[in-house]
């Protein structure tokens, strides 16, 4: 194998690796957006109410009387 063939092969590998890195970075960003959507408190509240029958408790105040 000649030197230029080795350089071409390495160049191809580098381009391939850079492309894969770009793809992985894009997938990572997509997953971060999905995580943010899934963690949204309004979404969690809606699921808790509609699917689990849960409700936000009414505010209760306690009074302590001094004797």
Predicted model as a PDB file, atoms N, CA, C, CB and O in Angstrom, pLDDT in the B-factor column:
MODEL        1                                                                  
ATOM      1  N   UNK A   1       0.845  -1.169   0.000  1.00 56.00           N  
ATOM      2  CA  UNK A   1       0.000   0.000   0.000  1.00 56.00           C  
ATOM      3  C   UNK A   1       0.896   1.240   0.000  1.00 56.00           C  
ATOM      4  CB  UNK A   1      -0.964  -0.006   1.220  1.00 56.00           C  
ATOM      5  O   UNK A   1       1.848   1.321   0.775  1.00 56.00           O  
ATOM      6  N   UNK A   2       0.598   2.172  -0.842  1.00 64.00           N  
ATOM      7  CA  UNK A   2       1.391   3.385  -0.929  1.00 64.00           C  
ATOM      8  C   UNK A   2       0.957   4.383   0.136  1.00 64.00           C  
ATOM      9  CB  UNK A   2       1.272   4.005  -2.323  1.00 64.00           C  
ATOM     10  O   UNK A   2      -0.135   4.289   0.698  1.00 64.00           O  
ATOM     11  N   UNK A   3       1.847   5.350   0.401  1.00 61.00           N  
ATOM     12  CA  UNK A   3       1.572   6.366   1.429  1.00 61.00           C  
ATOM     13  C   UNK A   3       0.289   7.130   1.132  1.00 61.00           C  
ATOM     14  CB  UNK A   3       2.742   7.345   1.536  1.00 61.00           C  
ATOM     15  O   UNK A   3      -0.486   7.414   2.046  1.00 61.00           O  
ATOM     16  N   UNK A   4       0.059   7.462  -0.117  1.00 63.00           N  
ATOM     17  CA  UNK A   4      -1.136   8.240  -0.442  1.00 63.00           C  
ATOM     18  C   UNK A   4      -2.403   7.424  -0.194  1.00 63.00           C  
ATOM     19  CB  UNK A   4      -1.088   8.710  -1.903  1.00 63.00           C  
ATOM     20  O   UNK A   4      -3.441   7.979   0.167  1.00 63.00           O  
ATOM     21  N   UNK A   5      -2.319   6.125  -0.384  1.00 65.00           N  
ATOM     22  CA  UNK A   5      -3.464   5.258  -0.102  1.00 65.00           C  
ATOM     23  C   UNK A   5      -3.747   5.226   1.397  1.00 65.00           C  
ATOM     24  CB  UNK A   5      -3.208   3.829  -0.629  1.00 65.00           C  
ATOM     25  O   UNK A   5      -4.902   5.215   1.822  1.00 65.00           O  
ATOM     26  N   UNK A   6      -2.679   5.213   2.190  1.00 64.00           N  
ATOM     27  CA  UNK A   6      -2.835   5.215   3.646  1.00 64.00           C  
ATOM     28  C   UNK A   6      -3.471   6.525   4.084  1.00 64.00           C  
ATOM     29  CB  UNK A   6      -1.469   5.006   4.356  1.00 64.00           C  
ATOM     30  O   UNK A   6      -4.384   6.528   4.910  1.00 64.00           O  
ATOM     31  N   UNK A   7      -2.989   7.655   3.527  1.00 67.00           N  
ATOM     32  CA  UNK A   7      -3.547   8.966   3.869  1.00 67.00           C  
ATOM     33  C   UNK A   7      -5.014   9.055   3.452  1.00 67.00           C  
ATOM     34  CB  UNK A   7      -2.734  10.090   3.196  1.00 67.00           C  
ATOM     35  O   UNK A   7      -5.839   9.592   4.191  1.00 67.00           O  
ATOM     36  N   UNK A   8      -5.333   8.538   2.289  1.00 68.00           N  
ATOM     37  CA  UNK A   8      -6.719   8.563   1.820  1.00 68.00           C  
ATOM     38  C   UNK A   8      -7.608   7.729   2.742  1.00 68.00           C  
ATOM     39  CB  UNK A   8      -6.812   8.040   0.367  1.00 68.00           C  
ATOM     40  O   UNK A   8      -8.727   8.119   3.074  1.00 68.00           O  
ATOM     41  N   UNK A   9      -7.088   6.586   3.142  1.00 81.00           N  
ATOM     42  CA  UNK A   9      -7.847   5.718   4.033  1.00 81.00           C  
ATOM     43  C   UNK A   9      -8.079   6.392   5.375  1.00 81.00           C  
ATOM     44  CB  UNK A   9      -7.125   4.388   4.228  1.00 81.00           C  
ATOM     45  O   UNK A   9      -9.181   6.339   5.920  1.00 81.00           O  
ATOM     46  N   UNK A  10      -7.038   7.025   5.907  1.00 81.00           N  
ATOM     47  CA  UNK A  10      -7.163   7.736   7.186  1.00 81.00           C  
ATOM     48  C   UNK A  10      -8.119   8.917   7.054  1.00 81.00           C  
ATOM     49  CB  UNK A  10      -5.783   8.222   7.674  1.00 81.00           C  
ATOM     50  O   UNK A  10      -8.906   9.199   7.957  1.00 81.00           O  
ATOM     51  N   UNK A  11      -8.037   9.597   5.924  1.00 77.00           N  
ATOM     52  CA  UNK A  11      -8.934  10.737   5.678  1.00 77.00           C  
ATOM     53  C   UNK A  11     -10.381  10.297   5.644  1.00 77.00           C  
ATOM     54  CB  UNK A  11      -8.574  11.433   4.366  1.00 77.00           C  
ATOM     55  O   UNK A  11     -11.258  10.959   6.199  1.00 77.00           O  
ATOM     56  N   UNK A  12     -10.626   9.166   4.984  1.00 83.00           N  
ATOM     57  CA  UNK A  12     -11.979   8.626   4.913  1.00 83.00           C  
ATOM     58  C   UNK A  12     -12.465   8.244   6.309  1.00 83.00           C  
ATOM     59  CB  UNK A  12     -12.029   7.405   3.971  1.00 83.00           C  
ATOM     60  O   UNK A  12     -13.611   8.518   6.666  1.00 83.00           O  
ATOM     61  N   UNK A  13     -11.609   7.621   7.085  1.00 89.00           N  
ATOM     62  CA  UNK A  13     -11.964   7.228   8.445  1.00 89.00           C  
ATOM     63  C   UNK A  13     -12.265   8.453   9.298  1.00 89.00           C  
ATOM     64  CB  UNK A  13     -10.837   6.403   9.078  1.00 89.00           C  
ATOM     65  O   UNK A  13     -13.199   8.439  10.099  1.00 89.00           O  
ATOM     66  N   UNK A  14     -11.480   9.508   9.132  1.00 89.00           N  
ATOM     67  CA  UNK A  14     -11.690  10.740   9.884  1.00 89.00           C  
ATOM     68  C   UNK A  14     -13.045  11.353   9.527  1.00 89.00           C  
ATOM     69  CB  UNK A  14     -10.553  11.745   9.606  1.00 89.00           C  
ATOM     70  O   UNK A  14     -13.802  11.735  10.419  1.00 89.00           O  
ATOM     71  N   UNK A  15     -13.352  11.448   8.254  1.00 91.00           N  
ATOM     72  CA  UNK A  15     -14.626  12.006   7.812  1.00 91.00           C  
ATOM     73  C   UNK A  15     -15.787  11.155   8.341  1.00 91.00           C  
ATOM     74  CB  UNK A  15     -14.675  12.091   6.265  1.00 91.00           C  
ATOM     75  O   UNK A  15     -16.800  11.691   8.792  1.00 91.00           O  
ATOM     76  N   UNK A  16     -15.635   9.862   8.285  1.00 94.00           N  
ATOM     77  CA  UNK A  16     -16.664   8.948   8.781  1.00 94.00           C  
ATOM     78  C   UNK A  16     -16.870   9.145  10.288  1.00 94.00           C  
ATOM     79  CB  UNK A  16     -16.278   7.478   8.476  1.00 94.00           C  
ATOM     80  O   UNK A  16     -18.006   9.180  10.762  1.00 94.00           O  
ATOM     81  N   UNK A  17     -15.784   9.272  11.025  1.00 94.00           N  
ATOM     82  CA  UNK A  17     -15.860   9.466  12.473  1.00 94.00           C  
ATOM     83  C   UNK A  17     -16.490  10.813  12.812  1.00 94.00           C  
ATOM     84  CB  UNK A  17     -14.465   9.365  13.101  1.00 94.00           C  
ATOM     85  O   UNK A  17     -17.296  10.905  13.738  1.00 94.00           O  
ATOM     86  N   UNK A  18     -16.131  11.848  12.076  1.00 95.00           N  
ATOM     87  CA  UNK A  18     -16.721  13.164  12.306  1.00 95.00           C  
ATOM     88  C   UNK A  18     -18.225  13.147  12.026  1.00 95.00           C  
ATOM     89  CB  UNK A  18     -16.032  14.218  11.429  1.00 95.00           C  
ATOM     90  O   UNK A  18     -19.004  13.762  12.754  1.00 95.00           O  
ATOM     91  N   UNK A  19     -18.621  12.451  10.986  1.00 96.00           N  
ATOM     92  CA  UNK A  19     -20.047  12.319  10.665  1.00 96.00           C  
ATOM     93  C   UNK A  19     -20.800  11.603  11.769  1.00 96.00           C  
ATOM     94  CB  UNK A  19     -20.230  11.572   9.348  1.00 96.00           C  
ATOM     95  O   UNK A  19     -21.906  11.999  12.135  1.00 96.00           O  
ATOM     96  N   UNK A  20     -20.207  10.561  12.293  1.00 97.00           N  
ATOM     97  CA  UNK A  20     -20.822   9.806  13.392  1.00 97.00           C  
ATOM     98  C   UNK A  20     -20.924  10.675  14.644  1.00 97.00           C  
ATOM     99  CB  UNK A  20     -20.008   8.524  13.695  1.00 97.00           C  
ATOM    100  O   UNK A  20     -21.928  10.628  15.354  1.00 97.00           O  
ATOM    101  N   UNK A  21     -19.884  11.470  14.917  1.00 98.00           N  
ATOM    102  CA  UNK A  21     -19.906  12.367  16.083  1.00 98.00           C  
ATOM    103  C   UNK A  21     -21.028  13.396  15.936  1.00 98.00           C  
ATOM    104  CB  UNK A  21     -18.536  13.084  16.251  1.00 98.00           C  
ATOM    105  O   UNK A  21     -21.729  13.692  16.903  1.00 98.00           O  
ATOM    106  N   UNK A  22     -21.194  13.933  14.745  1.00 97.00           N  
ATOM    107  CA  UNK A  22     -22.266  14.899  14.490  1.00 97.00           C  
ATOM    108  C   UNK A  22     -23.629  14.251  14.695  1.00 97.00           C  
ATOM    109  CB  UNK A  22     -22.157  15.467  13.063  1.00 97.00           C  
ATOM    110  O   UNK A  22     -24.517  14.849  15.302  1.00 97.00           O  
ATOM    111  N   UNK A  23     -23.795  13.045  14.198  1.00 98.00           N  
ATOM    112  CA  UNK A  23     -25.065  12.332  14.352  1.00 98.00           C  
ATOM    113  C   UNK A  23     -25.367  12.092  15.831  1.00 98.00           C  
ATOM    114  CB  UNK A  23     -25.030  10.990  13.589  1.00 98.00           C  
ATOM    115  O   UNK A  23     -26.503  12.264  16.273  1.00 98.00           O  
ATOM    116  N   UNK A  24     -24.360  11.700  16.582  1.00 98.00           N  
ATOM    117  CA  UNK A  24     -24.538  11.424  18.010  1.00 98.00           C  
ATOM    118  C   UNK A  24     -24.881  12.713  18.760  1.00 98.00           C  
ATOM    119  CB  UNK A  24     -23.259  10.777  18.603  1.00 98.00           C  
ATOM    120  O   UNK A  24     -25.736  12.704  19.646  1.00 98.00           O  
ATOM    121  N   UNK A  25     -24.221  13.817  18.412  1.00 98.00           N  
ATOM    122  CA  UNK A  25     -24.524  15.099  19.052  1.00 98.00           C  
ATOM    123  C   UNK A  25     -25.963  15.529  18.778  1.00 98.00           C  
ATOM    124  CB  UNK A  25     -23.555  16.180  18.565  1.00 98.00           C  
ATOM    125  O   UNK A  25     -26.637  16.040  19.673  1.00 98.00           O  
ATOM    126  N   UNK A  26     -26.434  15.328  17.559  1.00 98.00           N  
ATOM    127  CA  UNK A  26     -27.811  15.677  17.208  1.00 98.00           C  
ATOM    128  C   UNK A  26     -28.804  14.795  17.974  1.00 98.00           C  
ATOM    129  CB  UNK A  26     -28.031  15.534  15.684  1.00 98.00           C  
ATOM    130  O   UNK A  26     -29.823  15.282  18.462  1.00 98.00           O  
ATOM    131  N   UNK A  27     -28.508  13.522  18.074  1.00 98.00           N  
ATOM    132  CA  UNK A  27     -29.364  12.598  18.829  1.00 98.00           C  
ATOM    133  C   UNK A  27     -29.380  12.982  20.298  1.00 98.00           C  
ATOM    134  CB  UNK A  27     -28.882  11.140  18.663  1.00 98.00           C  
ATOM    135  O   UNK A  27     -30.427  12.923  20.943  1.00 98.00           O  
ATOM    136  N   UNK A  28     -28.239  13.370  20.832  1.00 98.00           N  
ATOM    137  CA  UNK A  28     -28.146  13.791  22.226  1.00 98.00           C  
ATOM    138  C   UNK A  28     -29.015  15.028  22.469  1.00 98.00           C  
ATOM    139  CB  UNK A  28     -26.679  14.081  22.606  1.00 98.00           C  
ATOM    140  O   UNK A  28     -29.726  15.102  23.471  1.00 98.00           O  
ATOM    141  N   UNK A  29     -28.958  15.982  21.565  1.00 98.00           N  
ATOM    142  CA  UNK A  29     -29.775  17.195  21.692  1.00 98.00           C  
ATOM    143  C   UNK A  29     -31.261  16.843  21.633  1.00 98.00           C  
ATOM    144  CB  UNK A  29     -29.421  18.214  20.580  1.00 98.00           C  
ATOM    145  O   UNK A  29     -32.054  17.367  22.415  1.00 98.00           O  
ATOM    146  N   UNK A  30     -31.638  15.962  20.712  1.00 98.00           N  
ATOM    147  CA  UNK A  30     -33.038  15.539  20.603  1.00 98.00           C  
ATOM    148  C   UNK A  30     -33.500  14.887  21.903  1.00 98.00           C  
ATOM    149  CB  UNK A  30     -33.222  14.561  19.421  1.00 98.00           C  
ATOM    150  O   UNK A  30     -34.612  15.142  22.368  1.00 98.00           O  
ATOM    151  N   UNK A  31     -32.653  14.051  22.487  1.00 98.00           N  
ATOM    152  CA  UNK A  31     -32.998  13.380  23.737  1.00 98.00           C  
ATOM    153  C   UNK A  31     -33.095  14.367  24.898  1.00 98.00           C  
ATOM    154  CB  UNK A  31     -31.969  12.303  24.055  1.00 98.00           C  
ATOM    155  O   UNK A  31     -33.943  14.205  25.775  1.00 98.00           O  
ATOM    156  N   UNK A  32     -32.243  15.378  24.915  1.00 98.00           N  
ATOM    157  CA  UNK A  32     -32.325  16.397  25.961  1.00 98.00           C  
ATOM    158  C   UNK A  32     -33.640  17.163  25.880  1.00 98.00           C  
ATOM    159  CB  UNK A  32     -31.145  17.368  25.855  1.00 98.00           C  
ATOM    160  O   UNK A  32     -34.237  17.480  26.909  1.00 98.00           O  
ATOM    161  N   UNK A  33     -34.093  17.461  24.665  1.00 98.00           N  
ATOM    162  CA  UNK A  33     -35.380  18.139  24.477  1.00 98.00           C  
ATOM    163  C   UNK A  33     -36.509  17.231  24.954  1.00 98.00           C  
ATOM    164  CB  UNK A  33     -35.590  18.534  22.986  1.00 98.00           C  
ATOM    165  O   UNK A  33     -37.435  17.689  25.623  1.00 98.00           O  
ATOM    166  N   UNK A  34     -36.436  15.965  24.617  1.00 98.00           N  
ATOM    167  CA  UNK A  34     -37.466  15.008  25.041  1.00 98.00           C  
ATOM    168  C   UNK A  34     -37.504  14.889  26.563  1.00 98.00           C  
ATOM    169  CB  UNK A  34     -37.212  13.626  24.409  1.00 98.00           C  
ATOM    170  O   UNK A  34     -38.584  14.839  27.152  1.00 98.00           O  
ATOM    171  N   UNK A  35     -36.346  14.842  27.198  1.00 98.00           N  
ATOM    172  CA  UNK A  35     -36.276  14.777  28.663  1.00 98.00           C  
ATOM    173  C   UNK A  35     -36.935  16.006  29.275  1.00 98.00           C  
ATOM    174  CB  UNK A  35     -34.807  14.662  29.140  1.00 98.00           C  
ATOM    175  O   UNK A  35     -37.702  15.892  30.231  1.00 98.00           O  
ATOM    176  N   UNK A  36     -36.638  17.179  28.729  1.00 98.00           N  
ATOM    177  CA  UNK A  36     -37.227  18.421  29.248  1.00 98.00           C  
ATOM    178  C   UNK A  36     -38.742  18.392  29.134  1.00 98.00           C  
ATOM    179  CB  UNK A  36     -36.668  19.638  28.498  1.00 98.00           C  
ATOM    180  O   UNK A  36     -39.441  18.834  30.046  1.00 98.00           O  
ATOM    181  N   UNK A  37     -39.256  17.874  28.023  1.00 97.00           N  
ATOM    182  CA  UNK A  37     -40.711  17.768  27.858  1.00 97.00           C  
ATOM    183  C   UNK A  37     -41.303  16.797  28.879  1.00 97.00           C  
ATOM    184  CB  UNK A  37     -41.061  17.311  26.424  1.00 97.00           C  
ATOM    185  O   UNK A  37     -42.346  17.072  29.472  1.00 97.00           O  
ATOM    186  N   UNK A  38     -40.638  15.665  29.081  1.00 98.00           N  
ATOM    187  CA  UNK A  38     -41.157  14.655  30.007  1.00 98.00           C  
ATOM    188  C   UNK A  38     -41.120  15.127  31.455  1.00 98.00           C  
ATOM    189  CB  UNK A  38     -40.366  13.369  29.872  1.00 98.00           C  
ATOM    190  O   UNK A  38     -41.946  14.698  32.260  1.00 98.00           O  
ATOM    191  N   UNK A  39     -40.181  16.000  31.800  1.00 98.00           N  
ATOM    192  CA  UNK A  39     -40.056  16.511  33.165  1.00 98.00           C  
ATOM    193  C   UNK A  39     -40.976  17.703  33.444  1.00 98.00           C  
ATOM    194  CB  UNK A  39     -38.624  16.909  33.428  1.00 98.00           C  
ATOM    195  O   UNK A  39     -41.060  18.167  34.581  1.00 98.00           O  
ATOM    196  N   UNK A  40     -41.657  18.194  32.424  1.00 97.00           N  
ATOM    197  CA  UNK A  40     -42.504  19.368  32.568  1.00 97.00           C  
ATOM    198  C   UNK A  40     -43.537  19.139  33.676  1.00 97.00           C  
ATOM    199  CB  UNK A  40     -43.204  19.699  31.232  1.00 97.00           C  
ATOM    200  O   UNK A  40     -44.321  18.193  33.593  1.00 97.00           O  
ATOM    201  N   UNK A  41     -43.553  19.988  34.713  1.00 96.00           N  
ATOM    202  CA  UNK A  41     -44.482  19.801  35.835  1.00 96.00           C  
ATOM    203  C   UNK A  41     -45.954  19.790  35.414  1.00 96.00           C  
ATOM    204  CB  UNK A  41     -44.267  20.889  36.854  1.00 96.00           C  
ATOM    205  O   UNK A  41     -46.752  19.051  35.991  1.00 96.00           O  
ATOM    206  N   UNK A  42     -46.317  20.590  34.431  1.00 96.00           N  
ATOM    207  CA  UNK A  42     -47.717  20.609  33.982  1.00 96.00           C  
ATOM    208  C   UNK A  42     -48.101  19.270  33.350  1.00 96.00           C  
ATOM    209  CB  UNK A  42     -47.946  21.759  32.971  1.00 96.00           C  
ATOM    210  O   UNK A  42     -49.222  18.794  33.532  1.00 96.00           O  
ATOM    211  N   UNK A  43     -47.179  18.668  32.614  1.00 97.00           N  
ATOM    212  CA  UNK A  43     -47.439  17.360  32.008  1.00 97.00           C  
ATOM    213  C   UNK A  43     -47.620  16.304  33.090  1.00 97.00           C  
ATOM    214  CB  UNK A  43     -46.291  16.960  31.056  1.00 97.00           C  
ATOM    215  O   UNK A  43     -48.527  15.475  33.019  1.00 97.00           O  
ATOM    216  N   UNK A  44     -46.745  16.345  34.093  1.00 97.00           N  
ATOM    217  CA  UNK A  44     -46.818  15.372  35.188  1.00 97.00           C  
ATOM    218  C   UNK A  44     -48.130  15.538  35.946  1.00 97.00           C  
ATOM    219  CB  UNK A  44     -45.616  15.535  36.149  1.00 97.00           C  
ATOM    220  O   UNK A  44     -48.777  14.551  36.296  1.00 97.00           O  
ATOM    221  N   UNK A  45     -48.520  16.782  36.201  1.00 96.00           N  
ATOM    222  CA  UNK A  45     -49.781  17.049  36.913  1.00 96.00           C  
ATOM    223  C   UNK A  45     -50.964  16.524  36.101  1.00 96.00           C  
ATOM    224  CB  UNK A  45     -49.949  18.573  37.187  1.00 96.00           C  
ATOM    225  O   UNK A  45     -51.863  15.895  36.658  1.00 96.00           O  
ATOM    226  N   UNK A  46     -50.973  16.772  34.806  1.00 97.00           N  
ATOM    227  CA  UNK A  46     -52.069  16.313  33.946  1.00 97.00           C  
ATOM    228  C   UNK A  46     -52.180  14.787  33.955  1.00 97.00           C  
ATOM    229  CB  UNK A  46     -51.865  16.816  32.507  1.00 97.00           C  
ATOM    230  O   UNK A  46     -53.283  14.246  34.022  1.00 97.00           O  
ATOM    231  N   UNK A  47     -51.052  14.100  33.887  1.00 97.00           N  
ATOM    232  CA  UNK A  47     -51.073  12.633  33.921  1.00 97.00           C  
ATOM    233  C   UNK A  47     -51.553  12.144  35.285  1.00 97.00           C  
ATOM    234  CB  UNK A  47     -49.670  12.058  33.606  1.00 97.00           C  
ATOM    235  O   UNK A  47     -52.350  11.210  35.367  1.00 97.00           O  
ATOM    236  N   UNK A  48     -51.072  12.770  36.346  1.00 96.00           N  
ATOM    237  CA  UNK A  48     -51.475  12.374  37.702  1.00 96.00           C  
ATOM    238  C   UNK A  48     -52.985  12.529  37.871  1.00 96.00           C  
ATOM    239  CB  UNK A  48     -50.727  13.220  38.765  1.00 96.00           C  
ATOM    240  O   UNK A  48     -53.631  11.674  38.478  1.00 96.00           O  
ATOM    241  N   UNK A  49     -53.545  13.600  37.344  1.00 97.00           N  
ATOM    242  CA  UNK A  49     -54.979  13.841  37.492  1.00 97.00           C  
ATOM    243  C   UNK A  49     -55.807  12.944  36.579  1.00 97.00           C  
ATOM    244  CB  UNK A  49     -55.296  15.298  37.202  1.00 97.00           C  
ATOM    245  O   UNK A  49     -56.777  12.332  37.027  1.00 97.00           O  
ATOM    246  N   UNK A  50     -55.433  12.858  35.304  1.00 97.00           N  
ATOM    247  CA  UNK A  50     -56.269  12.147  34.336  1.00 97.00           C  
ATOM    248  C   UNK A  50     -56.099  10.628  34.379  1.00 97.00           C  
ATOM    249  CB  UNK A  50     -55.960  12.639  32.953  1.00 97.00           C  
ATOM    250  O   UNK A  50     -57.076   9.896  34.221  1.00 97.00           O  
ATOM    251  N   UNK A  51     -54.884  10.150  34.588  1.00 97.00           N  
ATOM    252  CA  UNK A  51     -54.654   8.713  34.517  1.00 97.00           C  
ATOM    253  C   UNK A  51     -54.607   8.042  35.885  1.00 97.00           C  
ATOM    254  CB  UNK A  51     -53.374   8.445  33.788  1.00 97.00           C  
ATOM    255  O   UNK A  51     -54.930   6.861  36.012  1.00 97.00           O  
ATOM    256  N   UNK A  52     -54.208   8.790  36.900  1.00 96.00           N  
ATOM    257  CA  UNK A  52     -54.045   8.193  38.230  1.00 96.00           C  
ATOM    258  C   UNK A  52     -55.103   8.652  39.228  1.00 96.00           C  
ATOM    259  CB  UNK A  52     -52.678   8.520  38.770  1.00 96.00           C  
ATOM    260  O   UNK A  52     -55.143   8.173  40.361  1.00 96.00           O  
ATOM    261  N   UNK A  53     -55.964   9.585  38.804  1.00 96.00           N  
ATOM    262  CA  UNK A  53     -57.027  10.064  39.677  1.00 96.00           C  
ATOM    263  C   UNK A  53     -56.520  10.886  40.862  1.00 96.00           C  
ATOM    264  CB  UNK A  53     -57.818   8.899  40.184  1.00 96.00           C  
ATOM    265  O   UNK A  53     -57.217  11.020  41.867  1.00 96.00           O  
ATOM    266  N   UNK A  54     -55.345  11.422  40.750  1.00 96.00           N  
ATOM    267  CA  UNK A  54     -54.772  12.204  41.845  1.00 96.00           C  
ATOM    268  C   UNK A  54     -55.234  13.658  41.737  1.00 96.00           C  
ATOM    269  CB  UNK A  54     -53.220  12.121  41.828  1.00 96.00           C  
ATOM    270  O   UNK A  54     -55.599  14.131  40.661  1.00 96.00           O  
ATOM    271  N   UNK A  55     -55.210  14.352  42.869  1.00 94.00           N  
ATOM    272  CA  UNK A  55     -55.570  15.765  42.894  1.00 94.00           C  
ATOM    273  C   UNK A  55     -54.578  16.515  43.765  1.00 94.00           C  
ATOM    274  CB  UNK A  55     -57.018  15.966  43.412  1.00 94.00           C  
ATOM    275  O   UNK A  55     -53.998  15.964  44.701  1.00 94.00           O  
ATOM    276  N   UNK A  56     -54.400  17.771  43.435  1.00 88.00           N  
ATOM    277  CA  UNK A  56     -53.553  18.625  44.264  1.00 88.00           C  
ATOM    278  C   UNK A  56     -54.329  18.885  45.552  1.00 88.00           C  
ATOM    279  CB  UNK A  56     -53.168  19.981  43.523  1.00 88.00           C  
ATOM    280  O   UNK A  56     -55.490  19.289  45.499  1.00 88.00           O  
ATOM    281  N   UNK A  57     -53.708  18.658  46.705  1.00 87.00           N  
ATOM    282  CA  UNK A  57     -54.441  18.854  47.959  1.00 87.00           C  
ATOM    283  C   UNK A  57     -54.816  20.318  48.158  1.00 87.00           C  
ATOM    284  CB  UNK A  57     -53.607  18.363  49.145  1.00 87.00           C  
ATOM    285  O   UNK A  57     -54.091  21.234  47.770  1.00 87.00           O  
ATOM    286  N   UNK A  58     -55.986  20.499  48.783  1.00 87.00           N  
ATOM    287  CA  UNK A  58     -56.410  21.853  49.118  1.00 87.00           C  
ATOM    288  C   UNK A  58     -55.523  22.349  50.243  1.00 87.00           C  
ATOM    289  CB  UNK A  58     -57.922  21.903  49.522  1.00 87.00           C  
ATOM    290  O   UNK A  58     -55.037  21.564  51.057  1.00 87.00           O  
ATOM    291  N   UNK A  59     -55.317  23.636  50.281  1.00 86.00           N  
ATOM    292  CA  UNK A  59     -54.464  24.206  51.308  1.00 86.00           C  
ATOM    293  C   UNK A  59     -55.174  24.126  52.653  1.00 86.00           C  
ATOM    294  CB  UNK A  59     -54.089  25.666  50.967  1.00 86.00           C  
ATOM    295  O   UNK A  59     -56.336  24.512  52.780  1.00 86.00           O  
ATOM    296  N   UNK A  60     -54.477  23.632  53.631  1.00 82.00           N  
ATOM    297  CA  UNK A  60     -54.999  23.509  54.981  1.00 82.00           C  
ATOM    298  C   UNK A  60     -54.095  24.302  55.903  1.00 82.00           C  
ATOM    299  CB  UNK A  60     -55.093  22.019  55.425  1.00 82.00           C  
ATOM    300  O   UNK A  60     -52.871  24.176  55.869  1.00 82.00           O  
ATOM    301  N   UNK A  61     -54.718  25.110  56.716  1.00 81.00           N  
ATOM    302  CA  UNK A  61     -53.957  25.908  57.664  1.00 81.00           C  
ATOM    303  C   UNK A  61     -54.245  25.419  59.064  1.00 81.00           C  
ATOM    304  CB  UNK A  61     -54.291  27.405  57.528  1.00 81.00           C  
ATOM    305  O   UNK A  61     -55.395  25.134  59.397  1.00 81.00           O  
ATOM    306  N   UNK A  62     -53.242  25.320  59.869  1.00 82.00           N  
ATOM    307  CA  UNK A  62     -53.386  24.883  61.255  1.00 82.00           C  
ATOM    308  C   UNK A  62     -53.090  26.064  62.175  1.00 82.00           C  
ATOM    309  CB  UNK A  62     -52.438  23.680  61.568  1.00 82.00           C  
ATOM    310  O   UNK A  62     -52.179  26.859  61.946  1.00 82.00           O  
ATOM    311  N   UNK A  63     -53.887  26.138  63.203  1.00 80.00           N  
ATOM    312  CA  UNK A  63     -53.706  27.217  64.165  1.00 80.00           C  
ATOM    313  C   UNK A  63     -53.287  26.612  65.490  1.00 80.00           C  
ATOM    314  CB  UNK A  63     -55.002  28.061  64.323  1.00 80.00           C  
ATOM    315  O   UNK A  63     -53.851  25.609  65.928  1.00 80.00           O  
ATOM    316  N   UNK A  64     -52.313  27.211  66.119  1.00 79.00           N  
ATOM    317  CA  UNK A  64     -51.876  26.750  67.433  1.00 79.00           C  
ATOM    318  C   UNK A  64     -52.284  27.815  68.444  1.00 79.00           C  
ATOM    319  CB  UNK A  64     -50.320  26.482  67.472  1.00 79.00           C  
ATOM    320  O   UNK A  64     -51.828  28.957  68.397  1.00 79.00           O  
ATOM    321  N   UNK A  65     -53.143  27.410  69.343  1.00 79.00           N  
ATOM    322  CA  UNK A  65     -53.613  28.356  70.355  1.00 79.00           C  
ATOM    323  C   UNK A  65     -52.714  28.277  71.574  1.00 79.00           C  
ATOM    324  CB  UNK A  65     -55.086  28.072  70.745  1.00 79.00           C  
ATOM    325  O   UNK A  65     -52.323  27.194  72.011  1.00 79.00           O  
ATOM    326  N   UNK A  66     -52.398  29.427  72.106  1.00 72.00           N  
ATOM    327  CA  UNK A  66     -51.589  29.467  73.319  1.00 72.00           C  
ATOM    328  C   UNK A  66     -52.520  29.436  74.531  1.00 72.00           C  
ATOM    329  CB  UNK A  66     -50.677  30.735  73.346  1.00 72.00           C  
ATOM    330  O   UNK A  66     -53.597  30.030  74.499  1.00 72.00           O  
ATOM    331  N   UNK A  67     -52.112  28.751  75.594  1.00 62.00           N  
ATOM    332  CA  UNK A  67     -52.917  28.679  76.815  1.00 62.00           C  
ATOM    333  C   UNK A  67     -52.400  29.619  77.850  1.00 62.00           C  
ATOM    334  CB  UNK A  67     -52.942  27.275  77.368  1.00 62.00           C  
ATOM    335  O   UNK A  67     -52.954  29.696  78.947  1.00 62.00           O  
TER     336      UNK A  67                                                      
ENDMDL                                                                          
END                                                                             
